[in-house]
Amino acid sequence: MNIYLIMAIIFAFVAILVLIYFSSSNKLKYYKERMTASENIIEESLNKKLDLIISINTEVKKVTGKKDYLKDYVGIRDLIITNNEKDLKLDEAVKLINELTDDYEDLTKDKEFVKKMNNLRENEESLVAAKITFNQNALKSNQLIKTIPYNIVAKLSKCRIRSFYNTNKTDSEETF
């Protein structure tokens, strides 16, 4: 009878470990899927932001006399960089566009330029919302990965701590 009791205890212990593993794994997968969905939106928004900047560059060239102020940013699509790096570079381009707007008042009178800047602003709102959603899920996932039993499951399933996106904009970075 002792052997049956020991086997039952071992079986119960293994069953509990399996339940803990799958429960932990499912929770980590949930946050990973949400972060992936947010990253897809972020990537799509960054590509749209780049397209708008390229389009705005055409308007800027018209007003400024064909000078290509944004040529360094037009080729960003071909670079192999992270979304965070792409976002920082595109923010630099927006900052330059805002400076050009201050220098060339004719830009604010150009209807196409104003329309594209409004589209850029709307895209930025969508981008910030996606980054906030990503950051919230990354925070929860990172907290789980640092606790038992999630840290063990994370190692087994190769989950890692994720870095956050910058969502803070200063007044000088606001578009137009």
N, C-alpha and C positions, 0 to 999 in steps of 0.2 A: 504494500500500500504506500510506502514511502516513495517508491520510484514513481508512482502515478502522481503523487502530490508534487514532487520535484519537476516532473515533466509538465504538469499543468502550470506551475509557477513560471517555468522557462518559456512555455508557450505564451502565457499571458504577458510576460515581459517583452518578448519579441513582438507580439501583436501591438503592444503599447508603443514600442519604438517605431514600428511601421506606421502606425497612425500619426505619431508625432512628425515623422519624416514627411508623409504625404500632406499633412495639414500645413506644415511649414513651407514645403515646396510650393503648394498651391498659392499660399499668400504671397510668397516672393514672385511667383509667375504673374500674379495679378498686377503687382506694382510694375513689373518689367513690361508687361503688355501696355499698361497705361503710359509708361514713359516712352515706349516705342511709338505709340500713336501720337503722343505730343511731339516727339522728335520729327515724325513725318510732317506734321503741320508746320513745325518750325522750319524744316528744310524747304517746304513748299513756299512758305512766306518769305524766306530769305531769297529764294529764286525769283519770286515776284518782285521783291524789293530791288534786286539787281536789275531786272528787266525795266522797272520804272526808272531807276537811276540812269540806265543806258538811254531810255527814251527822253528823260529830262535833259541828258547831255546834248541831244539834238537841239532842243529848245534853247539851251544855254549858248550853244555855238551860234545859233541864229542871232541872238541878241548881242553877244560879246564879240562878234566879228570873226567867227570861225575858229577862235582859240579853243583848244581842247583841254579844258581844265580837269576833266574827269577821266582822262585816258588811262591813268594808273588803276582805276577801279573797274573799267570795262572788261578787263581780262580776268577778273576774279574767278569766273566760272571754270576756267581751265586749270586753276591751282588746286592742288590736293591739300586741302586744309579742313579743319574741323568746323562745325557750324558755329562754335563760339568765336573762332578766329575770323570766319566769314562775316559774322555779325559785327564784330569790332571794326573790320575794314569798311563795311557798308555804312556803319555809323560815322566813320571819318568822312565818307563821301557825302552823306547828308549834311554833316557839319560844314563842309566846303560849299555845298549848294546853298545853305543858309547864309554863309558869308558872301557868296556871289549875289544872292538876293539883296543883301544890304548894299553891296557895291553898285549893282545895276538895277535901278528902280524900274527900268523897262521890263524886267522879268515879271514883276508883279502885275503888269498891265497885259501881259501875254496870256490869253484865255487858256490855251493848251497847257502852258506851264502851270498855271494855277490849278487846272483840272488834274494834272499829273501829281502835283504836290498834295492835293487833297486825297488822291488815291494812295499816295505814299503814306500819308497820315493814317488812313483807315487800315492799311496793311500793317503799319506799325502797331496799332491797337490789337489786331489779331495776333501778331507775333508776340507781343508782351503777354497776352492772355495764355497763349500756348506755353510760353516759358514759365509762367507762374504755375500752371498745371503740372508741367514737368518737374519743377523744383519741389512742389508739394509732395509729389509721388516719390521723387528721389530722396527727399528728407525722410519719409516714412520707411522706405526701403533701406536706406543707410542705417537708420536706427535699429531696424530689425536685424540687419546683418551683423550688428555689433553685440547682439544678445544671444544667449543660449536658448533654444537649440538651433536658431536660425543661422548662426555663424557656421555651424557644422554643415547644415544643409546647403548653405551658400557656397562653401568650399567644394562640396561634392558636385553641385550643379554649376559651378564656375560663375556664380553671381559676384559682382564686384561693387565696391563703393563708387557712386557716380558723383561727378562734379556738377555744380549748379550753373545755370545761365544767369548772366547779369540782367536784371530787370529794372535797375535804377537809372532813370534819365535825369540829367540836370537840365536846367532851363536853356542852356546853350545848345543842348542836343535836340530839343524839340523841333519838329519840322515846321518850317514856314509859318 
